[in-house]
Amino acid sequence: MLKTVSSITNAIGALNYKGTWNAAANTPALASGVGTKGDYYVVGTAGTTTLDGISNWGIGDWAAFNGSVWQRVEGGADLNGVNLSVSGTSTLSGLTASTALALNSSKEVVSVTNTGTGNNVLETSPTIATPTLTGDVQMSTGNLVVGTSGKGIDFSATPGTGTSELLTDYEEGTFDATISTTGTNFTSVTYNRQSFRYTKIGNVVHFQGNIRTSSVNNTGASGNLLIKGLPFTSSTNSAGVNGNSAVVLGLMQAFATLPDAAHVDANSTQISLYASNAALPYTGATNGVGNANNIYVAGAYIAA
């Protein structure tokens, strides 16, 4: 009896192409340890059917039977490996000076836009486990950027009895302040200086600065004297007496009776000035706010 051409081919150890194989549906059906030596299929549909311990089949791979087991031969356009070890130099031709490597949401290494020197980013919402770092972390270039409002540095590992140990904000800046009253305001005010600086650490705002007026028309002015323009609204329960925050006053000039106390009003962006009797407000009209006032102010308060 004559042998078929395929039988002769298998007998001498040559490869015998059997067609395409659907590795997802296992069509045609292949089984571990079962086959004819030299037969091979080209994967037409990627899948995870297990043949002799191999379950990562990509399009273009070969499933070849060596007489005992099925083996996978990498044959696709895309690398379909499990473990990759590189001992020499690996060059990625798809990268440019404006791109960088990152992980996407499927934990795949992809090329992303580089946001600047030392500021490479992960793709949006990568699903990776929270890393645990040991030792110090040093940023040689660039900054550690908190990208979501309300997030920051958590100090809860340190002992304490506070209601929060999360530092969520730090800010430095400047602002211009003005003088005003709680009643009828001054007809006109001309300023030589209104320069103030502030530093906000968490919810605590530290500030200092100087108001200098060259002329003040206080005709008809009434009510309590105020300094307005703080950069953040104070808390309703700001630290201090009756919910107000204490303020330090500096040199005051051209006042008939010098105020010697002040506080940041609760739930406001203003400072109230007081005369020597702190129970009484310092009134601008009755105490002669005139020209060339020079007010130095420093303090801190809790922001809302």
Helices and strands as residue ranges (DSSP letters): H 5-11, E 16-22, E 39-45, E 62-65, E 70-73, E 99-103, E 109-113, E 153-154, E 166-167, E 170-176, E 178-181, E 188-193, E 195-201, E 204-217, E 225-228, G 241-243, E 245-249, E 261-264, E 270-274, E 294-302
